[in-house]
Amino acid sequence: MPDHLPPPRPAVVKLGGSLVGDPALTPLLATLARRGAPLVLVAGGGPLADGVRALQPRLGLSDAACHRMAILAMEQTAHALADLAPGLALAATPAEIAAAHAEGRAALWLPAAMALAARDLPESWELTSDSLAAWLAHALSATRLTLVKSAPAPTGSGPADWAAAGLVDPLFPAFAARLAGPVEVTLPAALLAASAQKDIAA
């Protein structure tokens, strides 16, 4: 047997921007921080991204500029979540994510370094943080992608149904189709229960 087994593949958990201000957010972050590696958390843009949307028509900003600003809004939200849960490790690159996991910590993704340099991400509002989470999950060869939202997905539905219902952006089904593992939408309470059973990184 080899002396050193390869590290477990990560599991990506996307925290929807609608959870900002939700009473469940802080206990959820604490639970995920205790769960530790190999989780990778992705923060939605929340109110900061909403501010970019509101500013676009007032200033006549291009979609390309708003794409970059929305990614930076995700980055700012990640810093806010890290302040609420200091046990999470901020990480901007796969190497930094791996380093956090080597310490046993859950990583909280700072998207700007990777996403702003990417050439396969449309600079459009049709791409949101949900698709970015799927893009990251593919880049990391993640075992699964969990989207935590304030609204449930219908039983038996999938990414195309979620996009049609407005739960995810129109590009999400294509990004999700590249993933080898399961993709799910869940509520904060359900994720807390799953984390207690230690099955969100399986």
Secondary structure, 3 states (H helix, E strand, C coil): CCCCCCCCCCEEEEECHHHCCCCCHHHHHHHHHHHCCCEEEEECCHHHHHHHHHHHHHHCCCHHHHHHHHHHHHHHHHHHHHHHCCCCEEECCHHHHHHHHHCCCCEEECCHHHHCCCCCCCCCCCCCHHHHHHHHHHHCCCCCEEEECCCCCCCCCCHHHHHHCCCCCCCHHHHHCCCCCCEEEECHHHHHHHHHCCCCCC
